[in-house]
Amino acid sequence: MDRETRALADSHFRGLGVDVPGVGQAPGRVAFVSEPGAFSYADFVRGFLLPNLPCVFSSAFTQGWGSRRRWVTPAGRPDFDHLLRTYGDVVVPVANCGVQEYNSNPKEHMTLRDYITYWKEYIQAGYSSPRGCLYLKDWHLCRDFPVEDVFTLPVYFSSDWLNEFWDALDVDDYRFVYAGPAGSWRSCCRRSPFHADIFRSFSWSVNVCGRKKWLLFPPGQEEALRDRHGNLPYDVTSPALCDTHLHPRNQLAGPPLEITQEAGEMVFVPSGWHHQVHNLDDTISINHNWVNGFNLANMWRFLQQELCAVQEEVSEWRDSMPDWHHHCQVIMRSCSGINFEEFYHFLKVIAEKRLLVLREAAAEDGAGLGFEQAAFDVGRITEVLASLVAHPDFQRVDTSAFSPQPKELLQQLREAVDAAAAP
């Protein structure tokens, strides 16, 4: 990030606050970025991160990736032989997309060898199987094989706090491989149910091979798709949405943005955009979820909404359950993957890394985007941390063992912001 881009980003967020939801309007079409040499990080900030808009990057951005060279046959299909030689005995998560449990699909685990055997049989049987339609999803390949030459992280996505945090803990990550067969448009096997990404993160997705169709709705439009009970649809292409008794507000929803993503192309999904994805061919994709200063406030707003939903759900036990507020945090973490305490530690880890950059006036930080990026990050963390520290439910969290104490960290950040703003 250069100084001019940082000034633009700071100006954008100044006065916006952390409690204003980012309700978006869909553009007429999704922008296509064709030439890597003609598109800078500053261009990405101005054109897509700040306005929170999707785009598609051409296959030129991924042509050097190891996965595109080795996982794909000359005909452009998955190279099952290479995958079996390299990863055949690895245990992978597989979803049965023909079975709906609430708004998700049940998962099982099997070796990649067994899954590819199933996949081949599925193709030979005309894309059907008595076992149902199985889809390999959420495989943490990069966590399990960190030295593999699978992909090169594009600079546009390199400020990735979510994976930076989990890498520091050496516990988990939000880098995934998805793989599965083609089928007709209506086949559940190839569809991810209608959703927005975890924590209202950004995501990027590259088709190593195959094609996908994306349906995207900007933030806020999903509300018109809810049924009369307040539930989001499992499938936005279902004829049931035309039932005005069940979906009384459906006519208020605008049409989705549609993307047909070709092999090698990279889709950027902005924060809070609900979407549904269909595999049009036998497809392998690499996907990352990521959070940074541009969508941190969205993550914090989402966590507050999640806690409110939990508190409402268990409100009848508020007076009778000992330590009710603590139990709400426990339930929230179980449902959402994070609670207020862990969110503080997330902010702390990233803040301390950026403060070190600013103190040393280093040329580059751990995200690879330099001093100006660190200064911008510190500014965004300061604003969100101030809101967290002031939140009544965070004030009920036992922070006695925290180091530094939240208010101490906030003071350090504010001093760093003032110093970075000095000429």
Disulfide bonds with the S-S distance in Angstrom:
Cys133-Cys189 1.93
